[in-house]
Amino acid sequence: VSVGQKGIDVGRGTSPAATLTVAASAADYVDIAAGKVPPQVAFMQGKLKLKGDLGLAMKMQGLFKPIGA
């Protein structure tokens, strides 16, 4: 996931204009999205990697709710 001035782009690879890049394996992402693993815990365990504006990453937490919530 890359977040830039023009919005959010989801895909493989990187964007040279990204403000924030979020990376996780598919299995780890599913666990985070399902609410099995809090994003903060995944980050501390190295399963969720962030590059760029970490303040923006904190704001993104409110955009997503666990699947089935």
PDB file of N, CA, C and O in Angstrom:
ATOM      1  N   VAL A   1       0.855  -1.168   0.000  1.00  0.00           N
ATOM      2  CA  VAL A   1       0.000   0.000   0.000  1.00  0.00           C
ATOM      3  C   VAL A   1       0.898   1.227   0.000  1.00  0.00           C
ATOM      4  O   VAL A   1       1.765   1.359   0.864  1.00  0.00           O
ATOM      5  N   SER A   2       0.709   2.099  -0.929  1.00  0.00           N
ATOM      6  CA  SER A   2       1.436   3.359  -0.974  1.00  0.00           C
ATOM      7  C   SER A   2       0.431   4.488  -0.864  1.00  0.00           C
ATOM      8  O   SER A   2      -0.587   4.492  -1.555  1.00  0.00           O
ATOM      9  N   VAL A   3       0.716   5.441   0.001  1.00  0.00           N
ATOM     10  CA  VAL A   3      -0.169   6.582   0.190  1.00  0.00           C
ATOM     11  C   VAL A   3       0.592   7.827  -0.232  1.00  0.00           C
ATOM     12  O   VAL A   3       1.658   8.125   0.309  1.00  0.00           O
ATOM     13  N   GLY A   4       0.049   8.544  -1.188  1.00  0.00           N
ATOM     14  CA  GLY A   4       0.683   9.766  -1.668  1.00  0.00           C
ATOM     15  C   GLY A   4      -0.328  10.889  -1.732  1.00  0.00           C
ATOM     16  O   GLY A   4      -1.451  10.756  -1.247  1.00  0.00           O
ATOM     17  N   GLN A   5       0.071  11.992  -2.329  1.00  0.00           N
ATOM     18  CA  GLN A   5      -0.807  13.159  -2.401  1.00  0.00           C
ATOM     19  C   GLN A   5      -2.028  12.907  -3.264  1.00  0.00           C
ATOM     20  O   GLN A   5      -3.050  13.573  -3.098  1.00  0.00           O
ATOM     21  N   LYS A   6      -1.940  11.945  -4.193  1.00  0.00           N
ATOM     22  CA  LYS A   6      -3.063  11.683  -5.089  1.00  0.00           C
ATOM     23  C   LYS A   6      -3.950  10.550  -4.596  1.00  0.00           C
ATOM     24  O   LYS A   6      -4.909  10.187  -5.278  1.00  0.00           O
ATOM     25  N   GLY A   7      -3.655   9.980  -3.422  1.00  0.00           N
ATOM     26  CA  GLY A   7      -4.519   8.931  -2.887  1.00  0.00           C
ATOM     27  C   GLY A   7      -3.747   7.683  -2.504  1.00  0.00           C
ATOM     28  O   GLY A   7      -2.541   7.728  -2.260  1.00  0.00           O
ATOM     29  N   ILE A   8      -4.458   6.572  -2.457  1.00  0.00           N
ATOM     30  CA  ILE A   8      -3.894   5.299  -2.037  1.00  0.00           C
ATOM     31  C   ILE A   8      -3.795   4.386  -3.238  1.00  0.00           C
ATOM     32  O   ILE A   8      -4.725   4.301  -4.039  1.00  0.00           O
ATOM     33  N   ASP A   9      -2.662   3.699  -3.366  1.00  0.00           N
ATOM     34  CA  ASP A   9      -2.440   2.747  -4.442  1.00  0.00           C
ATOM     35  C   ASP A   9      -2.041   1.422  -3.815  1.00  0.00           C
ATOM     36  O   ASP A   9      -1.110   1.367  -3.011  1.00  0.00           O
ATOM     37  N   VAL A  10      -2.736   0.364  -4.175  1.00  0.00           N
ATOM     38  CA  VAL A  10      -2.430  -0.955  -3.643  1.00  0.00           C
ATOM     39  C   VAL A  10      -1.869  -1.802  -4.766  1.00  0.00           C
ATOM     40  O   VAL A  10      -2.484  -1.929  -5.825  1.00  0.00           O
ATOM     41  N   GLY A  11      -0.703  -2.381  -4.538  1.00  0.00           N
ATOM     42  CA  GLY A  11      -0.098  -3.237  -5.544  1.00  0.00           C
ATOM     43  C   GLY A  11       1.308  -3.640  -5.151  1.00  0.00           C
ATOM     44  O   GLY A  11       1.826  -3.204  -4.124  1.00  0.00           O
ATOM     45  N   ARG A  12       1.910  -4.458  -5.958  1.00  0.00           N
ATOM     46  CA  ARG A  12       3.284  -4.893  -5.706  1.00  0.00           C
ATOM     47  C   ARG A  12       4.263  -3.801  -6.095  1.00  0.00           C
ATOM     48  O   ARG A  12       4.008  -3.006  -7.000  1.00  0.00           O
ATOM     49  N   GLY A  13       5.385  -3.778  -5.396  1.00  0.00           N
ATOM     50  CA  GLY A  13       6.428  -2.832  -5.736  1.00  0.00           C
ATOM     51  C   GLY A  13       6.327  -1.553  -4.936  1.00  0.00           C
ATOM     52  O   GLY A  13       5.621  -1.485  -3.930  1.00  0.00           O
ATOM     53  N   THR A  14       7.030  -0.553  -5.387  1.00  0.00           N
ATOM     54  CA  THR A  14       7.061   0.719  -4.682  1.00  0.00           C
ATOM     55  C   THR A  14       6.713   1.859  -5.629  1.00  0.00           C
ATOM     56  O   THR A  14       6.786   1.727  -6.851  1.00  0.00           O
ATOM     57  N   SER A  15       6.339   2.959  -5.041  1.00  0.00           N
ATOM     58  CA  SER A  15       6.046   4.175  -5.787  1.00  0.00           C
ATOM     59  C   SER A  15       7.065   5.225  -5.372  1.00  0.00           C
ATOM     60  O   SER A  15       7.240   5.451  -4.174  1.00  0.00           O
ATOM     61  N   PRO A  16       7.737   5.868  -6.303  1.00  0.00           N
ATOM     62  CA  PRO A  16       8.712   6.884  -5.924  1.00  0.00           C
ATOM     63  C   PRO A  16       8.082   8.109  -5.260  1.00  0.00           C
ATOM     64  O   PRO A  16       8.782   8.878  -4.601  1.00  0.00           O
ATOM     65  N   ALA A  17       6.771   8.301  -5.425  1.00  0.00           N
ATOM     66  CA  ALA A  17       6.097   9.468  -4.858  1.00  0.00           C
ATOM     67  C   ALA A  17       5.303   9.132  -3.594  1.00  0.00           C
ATOM     68  O   ALA A  17       4.528   9.966  -3.125  1.00  0.00           O
ATOM     69  N   ALA A  18       5.474   7.943  -3.036  1.00  0.00           N
ATOM     70  CA  ALA A  18       4.676   7.546  -1.869  1.00  0.00           C
ATOM     71  C   ALA A  18       5.099   8.321  -0.629  1.00  0.00           C
ATOM     72  O   ALA A  18       6.287   8.558  -0.408  1.00  0.00           O
ATOM     73  N   THR A  19       4.123   8.712   0.174  1.00  0.00           N
ATOM     74  CA  THR A  19       4.361   9.352   1.457  1.00  0.00           C
ATOM     75  C   THR A  19       4.539   8.282   2.529  1.00  0.00           C
ATOM     76  O   THR A  19       5.284   8.469   3.490  1.00  0.00           O
ATOM     77  N   LEU A  20       3.845   7.156   2.352  1.00  0.00           N
ATOM     78  CA  LEU A  20       3.905   6.043   3.289  1.00  0.00           C
ATOM     79  C   LEU A  20       3.791   4.743   2.510  1.00  0.00           C
ATOM     80  O   LEU A  20       2.931   4.617   1.638  1.00  0.00           O
ATOM     81  N   THR A  21       4.642   3.783   2.812  1.00  0.00           N
ATOM     82  CA  THR A  21       4.555   2.458   2.223  1.00  0.00           C
ATOM     83  C   THR A  21       4.378   1.452   3.349  1.00  0.00           C
ATOM     84  O   THR A  21       5.130   1.457   4.324  1.00  0.00           O
ATOM     85  N   VAL A  22       3.370   0.583   3.205  1.00  0.00           N
ATOM     86  CA  VAL A  22       3.052  -0.438   4.196  1.00  0.00           C
ATOM     87  C   VAL A  22       3.245  -1.795   3.527  1.00  0.00           C
ATOM     88  O   VAL A  22       2.729  -2.029   2.434  1.00  0.00           O
ATOM     89  N   ALA A  23       3.993  -2.696   4.186  1.00  0.00           N
ATOM     90  CA  ALA A  23       4.246  -4.013   3.610  1.00  0.00           C
ATOM     91  C   ALA A  23       4.002  -5.103   4.644  1.00  0.00           C
ATOM     92  O   ALA A  23       4.362  -4.964   5.813  1.00  0.00           O
ATOM     93  N   ALA A  24       3.383  -6.190   4.193  1.00  0.00           N
ATOM     94  CA  ALA A  24       3.145  -7.366   5.029  1.00  0.00           C
ATOM     95  C   ALA A  24       2.915  -8.549   4.100  1.00  0.00           C
ATOM     96  O   ALA A  24       2.504  -8.373   2.954  1.00  0.00           O
ATOM     97  N   SER A  25       3.181  -9.761   4.595  1.00  0.00           N
ATOM     98  CA  SER A  25       2.865 -10.939   3.797  1.00  0.00           C
ATOM     99  C   SER A  25       1.345 -11.052   3.710  1.00  0.00           C
ATOM    100  O   SER A  25       0.628 -10.452   4.511  1.00  0.00           O
ATOM    101  N   ALA A  26       0.860 -11.815   2.747  1.00  0.00           N
ATOM    102  CA  ALA A  26      -0.580 -11.986   2.591  1.00  0.00           C
ATOM    103  C   ALA A  26      -1.195 -12.591   3.849  1.00  0.00           C
ATOM    104  O   ALA A  26      -2.250 -12.146   4.301  1.00  0.00           O
ATOM    105  N   ALA A  27      -0.539 -13.604   4.414  1.00  0.00           N
ATOM    106  CA  ALA A  27      -1.069 -14.271   5.612  1.00  0.00           C
ATOM    107  C   ALA A  27      -1.116 -13.313   6.799  1.00  0.00           C
ATOM    108  O   ALA A  27      -2.095 -13.296   7.545  1.00  0.00           O
ATOM    109  N   ASP A  28      -0.067 -12.517   6.975  1.00  0.00           N
ATOM    110  CA  ASP A  28      -0.055 -11.559   8.081  1.00  0.00           C
ATOM    111  C   ASP A  28      -1.105 -10.477   7.878  1.00  0.00           C
ATOM    112  O   ASP A  28      -1.747 -10.046   8.836  1.00  0.00           O
ATOM    113  N   TYR A  29      -1.284 -10.033   6.630  1.00  0.00           N
ATOM    114  CA  TYR A  29      -2.297  -9.022   6.354  1.00  0.00           C
ATOM    115  C   TYR A  29      -3.693  -9.558   6.687  1.00  0.00           C
ATOM    116  O   TYR A  29      -4.508  -8.848   7.275  1.00  0.00           O
ATOM    117  N   VAL A  30      -3.966 -10.808   6.311  1.00  0.00           N
ATOM    118  CA  VAL A  30      -5.269 -11.402   6.603  1.00  0.00           C
ATOM    119  C   VAL A  30      -5.496 -11.455   8.113  1.00  0.00           C
ATOM    120  O   VAL A  30      -6.595 -11.165   8.584  1.00  0.00           O
ATOM    121  N   ASP A  31      -4.458 -11.825   8.876  1.00  0.00           N
ATOM    122  CA  ASP A  31      -4.580 -11.864  10.342  1.00  0.00           C
ATOM    123  C   ASP A  31      -4.864 -10.484  10.915  1.00  0.00           C
ATOM    124  O   ASP A  31      -5.659 -10.345  11.844  1.00  0.00           O
ATOM    125  N   ILE A  32      -4.216  -9.465  10.362  1.00  0.00           N
ATOM    126  CA  ILE A  32      -4.445  -8.089  10.822  1.00  0.00           C
ATOM    127  C   ILE A  32      -5.860  -7.652  10.444  1.00  0.00           C
ATOM    128  O   ILE A  32      -6.581  -7.097  11.273  1.00  0.00           O
ATOM    129  N   ALA A  33      -6.258  -7.902   9.191  1.00  0.00           N
ATOM    130  CA  ALA A  33      -7.574  -7.478   8.713  1.00  0.00           C
ATOM    131  C   ALA A  33      -8.701  -8.204   9.441  1.00  0.00           C
ATOM    132  O   ALA A  33      -9.785  -7.650   9.619  1.00  0.00           O
ATOM    133  N   ALA A  34      -8.446  -9.446   9.863  1.00  0.00           N
ATOM    134  CA  ALA A  34      -9.468 -10.224  10.570  1.00  0.00           C
ATOM    135  C   ALA A  34      -9.525  -9.882  12.049  1.00  0.00           C
ATOM    136  O   ALA A  34     -10.403 -10.366  12.763  1.00  0.00           O
ATOM    137  N   GLY A  35      -8.601  -9.055  12.516  1.00  0.00           N
ATOM    138  CA  GLY A  35      -8.591  -8.670  13.917  1.00  0.00           C
ATOM    139  C   GLY A  35      -7.902  -9.678  14.822  1.00  0.00           C
ATOM    140  O   GLY A  35      -7.970  -9.552  16.045  1.00  0.00           O
ATOM    141  N   LYS A  36      -7.241 -10.676  14.245  1.00  0.00           N
ATOM    142  CA  LYS A  36      -6.537 -11.685  15.042  1.00  0.00           C
ATOM    143  C   LYS A  36      -5.260 -11.119  15.651  1.00  0.00           C
ATOM    144  O   LYS A  36      -4.852 -11.511  16.744  1.00  0.00           O
ATOM    145  N   VAL A  37      -4.632 -10.188  14.924  1.00  0.00           N
ATOM    146  CA  VAL A  37      -3.385  -9.567  15.384  1.00  0.00           C
ATOM    147  C   VAL A  37      -3.540  -8.054  15.257  1.00  0.00           C
ATOM    148  O   VAL A  37      -3.773  -7.554  14.157  1.00  0.00           O
ATOM    149  N   PRO A  38      -3.415  -7.314  16.361  1.00  0.00           N
ATOM    150  CA  PRO A  38      -3.475  -5.851  16.255  1.00  0.00           C
ATOM    151  C   PRO A  38      -2.311  -5.324  15.405  1.00  0.00           C
ATOM    152  O   PRO A  38      -1.204  -5.857  15.484  1.00  0.00           O
ATOM    153  N   PRO A  39      -2.544  -4.298  14.603  1.00  0.00           N
ATOM    154  CA  PRO A  39      -1.479  -3.762  13.752  1.00  0.00           C
ATOM    155  C   PRO A  39      -0.229  -3.367  14.538  1.00  0.00           C
ATOM    156  O   PRO A  39       0.889  -3.555  14.059  1.00  0.00           O
ATOM    157  N   GLN A  40      -0.409  -2.825  15.733  1.00  0.00           N
ATOM    158  CA  GLN A  40       0.744  -2.411  16.533  1.00  0.00           C
ATOM    159  C   GLN A  40       1.597  -3.616  16.904  1.00  0.00           C
ATOM    160  O   GLN A  40       2.825  -3.538  16.883  1.00  0.00           O
ATOM    161  N   VAL A  41       0.951  -4.735  17.244  1.00  0.00           N
ATOM    162  CA  VAL A  41       1.681  -5.960  17.601  1.00  0.00           C
ATOM    163  C   VAL A  41       2.406  -6.495  16.370  1.00  0.00           C
ATOM    164  O   VAL A  41       3.568  -6.890  16.460  1.00  0.00           O
ATOM    165  N   ALA A  42       1.735  -6.511  15.227  1.00  0.00           N
ATOM    166  CA  ALA A  42       2.364  -6.984  13.987  1.00  0.00           C
ATOM    167  C   ALA A  42       3.592  -6.138  13.660  1.00  0.00           C
ATOM    168  O   ALA A  42       4.610  -6.669  13.217  1.00  0.00           O
ATOM    169  N   PHE A  43       3.501  -4.831  13.875  1.00  0.00           N
ATOM    170  CA  PHE A  43       4.637  -3.944  13.623  1.00  0.00           C
ATOM    171  C   PHE A  43       5.797  -4.273  14.561  1.00  0.00           C
ATOM    172  O   PHE A  43       6.944  -4.374  14.127  1.00  0.00           O
ATOM    173  N   MET A  44       5.494  -4.437  15.838  1.00  0.00           N
ATOM    174  CA  MET A  44       6.545  -4.723  16.819  1.00  0.00           C
ATOM    175  C   MET A  44       7.196  -6.089  16.567  1.00  0.00           C
ATOM    176  O   MET A  44       8.367  -6.285  16.890  1.00  0.00           O
ATOM    177  N   GLN A  45       6.445  -7.027  15.993  1.00  0.00           N
ATOM    178  CA  GLN A  45       6.977  -8.350  15.682  1.00  0.00           C
ATOM    179  C   GLN A  45       7.685  -8.380  14.333  1.00  0.00           C
ATOM    180  O   GLN A  45       8.236  -9.412  13.949  1.00  0.00           O
ATOM    181  N   GLY A  46       7.679  -7.265  13.612  1.00  0.00           N
ATOM    182  CA  GLY A  46       8.339  -7.200  12.312  1.00  0.00           C
ATOM    183  C   GLY A  46       7.513  -7.787  11.178  1.00  0.00           C
ATOM    184  O   GLY A  46       8.020  -7.962  10.070  1.00  0.00           O
ATOM    185  N   LYS A  47       6.247  -8.094  11.441  1.00  0.00           N
ATOM    186  CA  LYS A  47       5.375  -8.665  10.415  1.00  0.00           C
ATOM    187  C   LYS A  47       4.742  -7.587   9.542  1.00  0.00           C
ATOM    188  O   LYS A  47       4.291  -7.870   8.433  1.00  0.00           O
ATOM    189  N   LEU A  48       4.709  -6.369  10.033  1.00  0.00           N
ATOM    190  CA  LEU A  48       4.165  -5.221   9.316  1.00  0.00           C
ATOM    191  C   LEU A  48       5.281  -4.192   9.234  1.00  0.00           C
ATOM    192  O   LEU A  48       5.799  -3.748  10.259  1.00  0.00           O
ATOM    193  N   LYS A  49       5.648  -3.817   8.029  1.00  0.00           N
ATOM    194  CA  LYS A  49       6.751  -2.872   7.843  1.00  0.00           C
ATOM    195  C   LYS A  49       6.206  -1.565   7.281  1.00  0.00           C
ATOM    196  O   LYS A  49       5.386  -1.555   6.364  1.00  0.00           O
ATOM    197  N   LEU A  50       6.679  -0.474   7.851  1.00  0.00           N
ATOM    198  CA  LEU A  50       6.257   0.861   7.431  1.00  0.00           C
ATOM    199  C   LEU A  50       7.478   1.648   7.001  1.00  0.00           C
ATOM    200  O   LEU A  50       8.536   1.568   7.625  1.00  0.00           O
ATOM    201  N   LYS A  51       7.320   2.411   5.926  1.00  0.00           N
ATOM    202  CA  LYS A  51       8.399   3.282   5.470  1.00  0.00           C
ATOM    203  C   LYS A  51       7.784   4.624   5.082  1.00  0.00           C
ATOM    204  O   LYS A  51       6.893   4.693   4.235  1.00  0.00           O
ATOM    205  N   GLY A  52       8.270   5.678   5.709  1.00  0.00           N
ATOM    206  CA  GLY A  52       7.753   6.999   5.384  1.00  0.00           C
ATOM    207  C   GLY A  52       7.127   7.685   6.584  1.00  0.00           C
ATOM    208  O   GLY A  52       7.652   7.616   7.695  1.00  0.00           O
ATOM    209  N   ASP A  53       6.006   8.346   6.354  1.00  0.00           N
ATOM    210  CA  ASP A  53       5.323   9.167   7.351  1.00  0.00           C
ATOM    211  C   ASP A  53       4.577   8.286   8.358  1.00  0.00           C
ATOM    212  O   ASP A  53       3.454   7.857   8.094  1.00  0.00           O
ATOM    213  N   LEU A  54       5.200   8.016   9.511  1.00  0.00           N
ATOM    214  CA  LEU A  54       4.588   7.161  10.519  1.00  0.00           C
ATOM    215  C   LEU A  54       3.368   7.825  11.165  1.00  0.00           C
ATOM    216  O   LEU A  54       2.474   7.131  11.649  1.00  0.00           O
ATOM    217  N   GLY A  55       3.322   9.140  11.177  1.00  0.00           N
ATOM    218  CA  GLY A  55       2.143   9.849  11.671  1.00  0.00           C
ATOM    219  C   GLY A  55       0.924   9.532  10.808  1.00  0.00           C
ATOM    220  O   GLY A  55      -0.187   9.385  11.317  1.00  0.00           O
ATOM    221  N   LEU A  56       1.143   9.429   9.518  1.00  0.00           N
ATOM    222  CA  LEU A  56       0.067   9.069   8.600  1.00  0.00           C
ATOM    223  C   LEU A  56      -0.385   7.635   8.857  1.00  0.00           C
ATOM    224  O   LEU A  56      -1.575   7.335   8.760  1.00  0.00           O
ATOM    225  N   ALA A  57       0.551   6.750   9.181  1.00  0.00           N
ATOM    226  CA  ALA A  57       0.199   5.362   9.502  1.00  0.00           C
ATOM    227  C   ALA A  57      -0.712   5.312  10.719  1.00  0.00           C
ATOM    228  O   ALA A  57      -1.650   4.516  10.761  1.00  0.00           O
ATOM    229  N   MET A  58      -0.447   6.147  11.697  1.00  0.00           N
ATOM    230  CA  MET A  58      -1.291   6.182  12.891  1.00  0.00           C
ATOM    231  C   MET A  58      -2.705   6.637  12.536  1.00  0.00           C
ATOM    232  O   MET A  58      -3.679   6.126  13.089  1.00  0.00           O
ATOM    233  N   LYS A  59      -2.822   7.587  11.624  1.00  0.00           N
ATOM    234  CA  LYS A  59      -4.129   8.072  11.200  1.00  0.00           C
ATOM    235  C   LYS A  59      -4.894   7.006  10.423  1.00  0.00           C
ATOM    236  O   LYS A  59      -6.124   6.972  10.461  1.00  0.00           O
ATOM    237  N   MET A  60      -4.172   6.134   9.719  1.00  0.00           N
ATOM    238  CA  MET A  60      -4.817   5.106   8.906  1.00  0.00           C
ATOM    239  C   MET A  60      -5.540   4.064   9.755  1.00  0.00           C
ATOM    240  O   MET A  60      -6.448   3.395   9.261  1.00  0.00           O
ATOM    241  N   GLN A  61      -5.159   3.915  11.010  1.00  0.00           N
ATOM    242  CA  GLN A  61      -5.804   2.916  11.866  1.00  0.00           C
ATOM    243  C   GLN A  61      -7.304   3.112  11.937  1.00  0.00           C
ATOM    244  O   GLN A  61      -8.053   2.139  12.023  1.00  0.00           O
ATOM    245  N   GLY A  62      -7.748   4.342  11.903  1.00  0.00           N
ATOM    246  CA  GLY A  62      -9.166   4.630  11.988  1.00  0.00           C
ATOM    247  C   GLY A  62      -9.936   4.366  10.705  1.00  0.00           C
ATOM    248  O   GLY A  62     -11.167   4.364  10.710  1.00  0.00           O
ATOM    249  N   LEU A  63      -9.226   4.143   9.606  1.00  0.00           N
ATOM    250  CA  LEU A  63      -9.886   3.915   8.324  1.00  0.00           C
ATOM    251  C   LEU A  63     -10.354   2.480   8.135  1.00  0.00           C
ATOM    252  O   LEU A  63     -11.283   2.218   7.372  1.00  0.00           O
ATOM    253  N   PHE A  64      -9.714   1.563   8.824  1.00  0.00           N
ATOM    254  CA  PHE A  64      -9.985   0.148   8.608  1.00  0.00           C
ATOM    255  C   PHE A  64     -10.516  -0.510   9.875  1.00  0.00           C
ATOM    256  O   PHE A  64      -9.984  -0.304  10.966  1.00  0.00           O
ATOM    257  N   LYS A  65     -11.558  -1.296   9.718  1.00  0.00           N
ATOM    258  CA  LYS A  65     -12.093  -2.088  10.828  1.00  0.00           C
ATOM    259  C   LYS A  65     -11.846  -3.550  10.498  1.00  0.00           C
ATOM    260  O   LYS A  65     -11.821  -3.924   9.325  1.00  0.00           O
ATOM    261  N   PRO A  66     -11.664  -4.382  11.518  1.00  0.00           N
ATOM    262  CA  PRO A  66     -11.455  -5.808  11.238  1.00  0.00           C
ATOM    263  C   PRO A  66     -12.625  -6.402  10.440  1.00  0.00           C
ATOM    264  O   PRO A  66     -13.775  -5.997  10.608  1.00  0.00           O
ATOM    265  N   ILE A  67     -12.311  -7.362   9.576  1.00  0.00           N
ATOM    266  CA  ILE A  67     -13.329  -8.050   8.795  1.00  0.00           C
ATOM    267  C   ILE A  67     -14.348  -8.645   9.748  1.00  0.00           C
ATOM    268  O   ILE A  67     -13.973  -9.303  10.719  1.00  0.00           O
ATOM    269  N   GLY A  68     -15.623  -8.429   9.491  1.00  0.00           N
ATOM    270  CA  GLY A  68     -16.683  -8.968  10.318  1.00  0.00           C
ATOM    271  C   GLY A  68     -17.051  -8.102  11.498  1.00  0.00           C
ATOM    272  O   GLY A  68     -17.941  -8.453  12.273  1.00  0.00           O
ATOM    273  N   ALA A  69     -16.366  -6.953  11.651  1.00  0.00           N
ATOM    274  CA  ALA A  69     -16.668  -6.070  12.795  1.00  0.00           C
ATOM    275  C   ALA A  69     -17.903  -5.241  12.517  1.00  0.00           C
ATOM    276  O   ALA A  69     -18.313  -4.441  13.359  1.00  0.00           O
TER     277      ALA A  69
END
